[in-house]
């Protein structure tokens, strides 16, 4: 794995954004050859805090993506399992995910694959763990009864199929999960640990997230920053070349 | 289940590179328009899955809801209170010219006139939507004749009336037809005003207090019977007194019914009100301030003599007085200069200045679900402005109905 440690949240975000840009440019997408970006998904559609609103406000409305190329799991579908199966099929039809970008929960989960999820799981309906409900309460005015208890999520196996995985981890409250994910063994109680067995994983974090790691680990990867920074050297986008 | 089919074949226009006035703040967002209404782009993206048909770069402009002028007596040589056989050309001329001032909807105002004028003019005016032909007409504002002699201002004394005999029937007989009437200004201290106010309000007509010597209790009683507006605050009413604030006291009165709000018109042309007084009113009750022009026929023309109903007024380019006197009679200000002057005099935010000319008049008339905002599904009447609030382009129902010569998208 690569472990990229930046000083703070903003620098970590910027690094990750530049990296994703470069990956897309290097891929040289064109008509019929799309770069498939995977992101975690979940809540019911109509809620103002739904992933649809979240993705629209934070991503889609700022870019010129064709709406037909944006696929979000629909939590209001009449047959949820069918919705999940269709989603897996769409991923296959798109040629698989080129880069999956996700975060880590305080309980070490990737997407909504809560502790105990099979490391070979596919897209399905999951009941959320109390940790996750507590973490999300802030989006629902702190009222626990308003937080959805179930969510559709890509499986650990689904993400493992991606050609590259990037995990973003910032904040001291995620430090223990990061420790469990990379310094302890592969364990279905900390599902992010599955990526130890993925050929191309990159963890991008800030200083606070490294608080539970061994000094040796942190020093080693910080020493590699000059190599990591080459990955975000600006590349000319095809728009500029033309 | 959201369908993937397009809801309409009409073109979707996306205004980009702009700051829009939304939720009382200027936000870096795009404005989406289709079929004359403001569109929700998120629904378009997820439900209809279609992109915009046309993208227009607004070059960093501010986009604000179109201005609404609820008190305008004429302009460009046109006097709405003149009894002509065909008032439509005059109204059309004014409605077209004020597009360049940012006004997308207005209430043609008639000053105190003899009943014959009302009977001739009112049936000729109708509520209509705006467009390439000009700003929309929301209805007529009748200022007088049921006003106070002591505070008649520029209104002709011989035409003043009371309704103490027949109350609402007197009013109806005077005006003739109330179909297109939106606002009536009257003096609440007049006998039987409460019944009249109640009847007008029940017919959906907004009652405004003005040209009056009412004290605060009389004004509060009027509000309790349904009055919601004050015509050009400070002008043509008793001055604020600390033991009887008069109509001005309504701004901070605690006798206003809970679900009601009092709005007040201000002519912020730098002449009708001292900037300090404007600031006092604004600070006392910022949400109720409605900018109006009270413009007269001379607005937009060179200095000279014009009419204002039965009176002759002299205009010297800035001020307008009853000929031979120092009595102010309307203004020659335009709505956009009022907005800019208000911004400068009160040092308020750009958002506040813009809302005083758009959201607040819409709220006064109870049409804020349709006009006065850039909320989804409201009418696409909006303006493109530069940072100093000069109008660059005016849109009604999504069509560009006016633009500055030097401005192109």
Interface residues (C-beta under 8 A of the other chain):
Chain A: X45 X52 X53 X56 X57 X60 X61 X64 X66 X67 X68 X70 X72 X78
Chain B: X1 X29 X30 X41 X42 X44 X45 X46 X48 X49 X50 X51
